[in-house]
Amino acid sequence: MTIGTDTVRVSERLDALPFTRRHGRILGGSGLGWALDAMDVGLISFVIAALSVQWRLAPTEASWIASAGFAGMAIGASVGGLLADRFGRRHVFALTLLVYGLATGASALVGGLAALLVLRFVVGLGLGAELPVASTYVSEFAPARMRGRLIVFLEAFWAVGWTAAALIGYLVVPSSADGWRWAFAIGAIPAVYALIVRWGLPESPRWLASRGRNAEAIVIVRDLEAAAGRVALEASTEGVAASAPAARPKVSALWAPALRPRTASLWVLWFCVNFSYYGAFIWIPTILVAQGYDLVRSFGFTLIITLAQLPGYAVAAWLIEAWGRRATLATFLAGSAVAAVLFGTASGEFSVIATGMMLSFFNLGAWGALYAATPETYPTALRATGAGWAAGVGRIASIIAPLAVPPLLGLGGAQLLFVVFAAFFAVAVVAALFLREQRGRALA
């Protein structure tokens, strides 16, 4: 795949910039959408625990509430990436927020399991597409020397959203019989935010240049340069030649000989990390209830465990530019494997909280490193497609994981369940070692 000189020039100018308020606005605007996504995913774990009691759901029925959303996420991630490479990052980003925000709000009105499953699937379509598109979008604005760190900061908004979900779960869901409905109603906020995103953020100049829209790309680059106090080299956009747009993205291109090892490593990583993360964190409140803690107490424990995500992201953000992507990701995945075994064998309140916080610290730090490494693995014309399909493959695991939890608990309790999660983390460690190291390198 050839890269036009105009695309290279846009990339060089973006990489030469310092971090400015404009970068902060792009990071914050995308991060708020990310946090709202996390809030939606986090809320469902508390809703499942409440509805299991209120609707007297069997474990399999409860697991389908989570899996229906993840089924939509698998499709949304794959299709969303393709659409973002074809139509642009900003438009698809806003659309995904609108879709899942409206569907989450509508979930507050359901009267039975079937309607909830349908709406959770629709929520998943938007949610699954938003995350890889947002990480691609921010990575294309970030200067190369700090790109990994900024993506980890973006992913850190997940902890903000999950903490908000834990607070809603702790304060709102148990407050009344309709507490879970109010939780879903709060989740409709992204529908309003989508309109702000649509009009408030610029399109990715790297994507514009890759599509032959160089004049538009240069206008955005100049705006960033002006924010940094730099004088643009060109007097105007007149006479800027439009290079030939890149070919339409195709999934088969991800498996071209040069990209095949990267794609294989990423798909294994995303599958394993999704299986262990969603299998554990979606079910933690329900598992705690099953171990004898009441609903409010288990939600309180989950809130404390969630707070450990923020220092996990902070350490990962520092290490990812100090150690590089592979070493940071492998270290946090190995820590996740150890923490999973310890949590599965924990007994007593202190032990449960301490090992849960350890699992939260390492697992979310690993997520930050994975999201940083994924979009920069591919060239601009395939970046969102590659990130979207990696996420889509991961969502297959997130569909399977909630369904696998009840039988695994039946076979060997929490001990066996979390040993299985640890095994998936261990496989992910090996896959991480085969990633291409991109620390400090310009995006293709």
N, C-alpha and C positions, 0 to 999 in steps of 0.2 A: 504494500500500500504506500503510495507516494504522498508526500506532504508538500503543499505549495509553499513558495517562498513567503507569500503574504501571511500564511498561517504561522510559519516559523517566526516571522517578524513580530506578530501579535504576541506569540508565546514569550519571546525574549523580552519584550517591553513589560509584560505582566510580571515576569520573574525578577525583573530589575527593581520593582517597586518596593518601598517599605510598607509596613502595615499601617493603614490609615483608617480614619473614621468610616470611609466608604466600605472598606473591608469589614469593619466591625458591624456596619449595618447589614451587609450581606450575610455575615455569620449569624448575627442576632435574629434577623428575619427568618432565615432558614432554620435556625435552632429552635425558635419558638414553635414552628410547625413540627419539628422533631419532638419537642417536649409534649405537644398535644397528642401526637401519635402514641408516645409512651404512656400517656395518661389513659388513653383508650385501651391499650393492651393490658395495662396494669389493672384497670377497673374490672375487667372481666374475671380476673382471679377472685376478687372479692364478691362479685355478683354470683359466680358459680357457687361459692361457699354458702351464700345466703339462700339462693334458689334451691340448693340441694336440700335444705331444711324446709323452706316454705312450700315448695312444690313437691317435696318428697321424691326427688329424682334419684334413680339408680345411678351408680358410679359411671356406667357406660353412657347414660343419657347426659350426665353432667359433662363428661369428656367431649361429647359431640358439640357442645356449645363453644368450647375452645377450638376444636378441630375445624368447625365450619368456617370460622374466621380465618384460620390458617390456610384452608383450601382456597379461599378468595385471595389471600396474600400471595400464594404461589403463582396464581394466574396474573394477578396485578403486577407483581414484580417483573415477570417475564415480558408482558405486553407493555408495561409502562416504560421500561428501558428502551424498547424498540421505538415507541412513540416519541420519547425524548430525543433520541438520535435523529429522528426524521423531522419533528416539528419544533424542537427546541425544549430547553430545560424548564424555563419559567412557566410556560403555559401548562405543561403537564403537571408541574408541581402544584399549581393553583387548583387545577381540576381534581387532583387526587384528594386534596384537603376538603374540597367541597363535597365530593362523593361520600367520603367516610364520615364527615361531620353530620351531614343530613341523615345518613342511615343510622348513626349512633343516636341522634335525637329521636328518630322514629322508633327505636328499640324501647324507649320509655313507655310506649303505648301498647306493647304487645300483651296478649292475653293468654298465650300458650307457648309451648316449646317449639312447635313447627314454625310459627311466624318469627320467633327469635332466631332460629337457625338460618332462615332465609336472609334476614337483615344482617346477621353476623357475617354471612358470606359476602354481602355487598360492602360492608364495612372493610372487610379484608381486601377487596379489590382496590379500594383507594389507599388503604394503609400500606399494602405490599408494594405499590408503585411509588409511593412518596419517598421512602427511605433511600433506595439506591439512586433515585433522581436527585434528591437533595445533596447526598454526599458527592455525586458527580459534579453538580452545580458549584458547590463551594470549592472543590478541588481545582476547578478550572479557573477560579479567580485567585487562588492562593499562590504566592511566590514559592518557588521550588524549595528554598532553604527552610521554610516553615510550614510546608504543606501538610506533612504528617501531623504536626502538633495542632494545626487548626482543625483538621478533621476529627481528631480526638476531642477537641473542645466542642465541636459540633455534636459528636456522639454523647458528650457529657450532659447535654440537654436532656438526654434520655433519663438520666437520674433525677433531674428536676421534675420531669413529667411523671415518672414512676413514684416519686415521693408525694407529688400532688394526688396521685391515685390512691396511695396508701393513706393519706390524710382523709380523702373523701371516703375511702373504705372504712376507716376507723370512726369517723365522725358522722357520716351521712347514711351509709348502708344499714347499720344496725339501729338507726334512730327510730324507724317505724317499719311497718309492713311494706310501705312503698318507698323505702329508702333506696333500694336498687334502681327504681324508676327515676328518682331525682339524680342519682349518679349518672345515668345515661343522658338525662337532660343536660347536665353540665357538660357532657362530652360533645354536645352539639356546637360548642364554641368555635371549633375549627371552620365551620361553614361560613361564619362571619369573617374570620381571619383570612380565608381564601381570597376574598375580594381585595384585601390590603396587599397580599402577596402579588396578586395579578398585576396591580398597577404601581406598586411601590419598588419592585426590584428590577434591575436590568437583566437582559438576556446575556448568556455566556458569550464573551467575545471570541473565545476559542472555537465554540460551536459555530458562530456566525461566519468566522473566517473559513472553517472547514466546509461550509456550505456555499462558499463563493460570495458571501455578503460582506466584503471587506470594508466598504465605506461605513457600514453600521458598526462593525467591530471596532474600527479605529475611533469612532466617536466615543464609544464607551471607554476605550483605553485612555483616550485623552482626558476624559472626565476623571478617571482614577489618577492620572498623572498630575492633573491640576490640583486634586485633593492633597497630593503629596508635595505640592509646591514646585513641580517640575514643568518646564515649558515644552509643549509638544513640538516635535520636529517638523511636522507638516503644517503649512499655513491653512490648509482647508482639505476637505475630502474630495475636491474636484480632481478628476484625473486619476483617481485610485482605481486601478484595474481590478476587475472581478475575476478571481481565479476560478477554475472549473470546480463545481461542487463535488464533494466525495460521493462515491456510489452509495446507493441505499444500503443500510446496514442489514446483514444477513447473519442468522445464528450460526450457520455453517462456517463463517469466517472466524469464529472463536476457536475453531478446531483446525485452523491452518497450521502447518508444521511449526512455524515460529511461536505460535501462541498456545499450542496444544499442552505443553507441560504446565504453563501458568493456569490455564483453564481447569485442568484436571486437579491441580493442587487446591485451587479456590473452591471448586465444587465439593471436594471432600471436606475442606475446612468448614464451609457454610453448612453442610449437612450435619456434621458432628456437633458443631457449636449450637446450632438451632435445636437439635434433639435434646441435648443436656440442659440448655438454658430454659427452654419453654416447658420441658418435662418437669423440671424442678420448680421454677418460679411461679408458673401458673397454678401449681398444686400445693405450694407450701401452706397457704392458709387452711385449705381443706385437710391436709395431712396433720396439721397441728390440732385441728378440731377433732380428728379421728383419734389422736393420742390423748384426748381428755381435756384439752383446754377449751374454754367457752369461746364463742364467736368474737366477742370484743377483745378478749385477751390474745387470741391468735392473731387478730388484725393488728394489735399493738406490737406484738413480736415482729410481725412482718414489716411494720413501719420502721422499727429500729434496725432491722436487717437491711432494709432498703437504703438507709442513710450511709452505709459503708460504700455505696457505689461511687459517691463523689470523690473520696480520696483515691479510689481505684483509678478513676479517670485521670486525676491530677498526676499520679505517679506515671501512668502510661504516657501522658502527654509530654512529660519530661524525657522519659527513656526512649521514646520513639525517634527523637532526633539525636539522642546521645548514643544509643546502642544500634538503632536501625529497626526496620519493620520486623524482620524475621526473629531476631533475638528477643525483642520485646513481646511479640505475639507468643512465641514458644514458651517463654518464662511464665506469662500469665495463664496460659493454658495448663501448664504443669501444676501451677499453684491451684488452679480450679479443680484438677483431678484429685489432689491431696485433700482439699477442702470438702469435696463431695463425699469422700470416704468418711471423713471426720463427722460431717453433719449427719450422715446416715446412721452413725453409731452413737450419736450424742443422746444424753439423758439428763434431765434436770434443766431448769430454766436458763441458768447461766451458760451451760454448755451449748444448748440449742441456739441461743442468741449469738454467742461468740463464734461458733463454727459457721452459723448462717451468715454473719457479717464477713467472715473470711471468704466464704463462697461468693458473696456479693462483690467484695473487693476485687478478687482475681478475675471473676467471670466478666464483669463489666469493663475492667481494664483490657481484657482480651478482645471484647467487642470493639472498643475504641481503636485498637491496633488493626483489627480486621477491616473495619470500615475505612481506615486510612490507606491500607494496602490495596484494597480491591479496585477502586476506580483508576488509580495510577498504573495499574497493570496493563491497561489497554490504550491504544491510540484514540484520539478525539472522536473520530468517526464511529468507533465501536464502544466508546467508554460506557455510556449508559446501558447499551445492550449487554455488554459483558457484566457490568455490575448488577443489572436487573436479573439476568439469567442465573448468576451465582446465588443471588438472594432467592430466586424462585426455586432452585434446587434445595436450598436450605429450608424453604417453607414446606417442602414435602416432608422433611423430618419433623417440622413443628406440627404437621397434621398427625403424623404417626405417634409422636411422643405422648400427647394427652390420652390417646386411646390405649397406649401401652402401659400407662401408669397403674390402672386398676388391677390388671392381671399380675403385674410384677409385684405389687403390694400384697396380693393374695398368695403368691408363691413364697415370698421371703421377707415381706415387710419392707420398711424403709431402708434397712441395711442392704438388701439385695438391689433395691431400686437405685440407690445412690452409688453402689459399686458399678452398676451398668452405666450410669452417667459418667463416672470417672473413667471407664474404659473408652467411651466416646471422646472424652477430652484427651486421653492419651493418644488415640489415633490422630486427632487434630494436631497434636504437637509434632508428630512425624511429618504430616502434610505441610505444616508451616515451614519446615526446614527446606522445602523444595520451591518456595516462592522466590521470585526475582527481587533482589534488594533494590529499592528505588529512592533511598534516602538522598536528598539533595539533587536528584536528577530532574532535568526539565521534562515536562509532559510531551509525549510525541503528538 
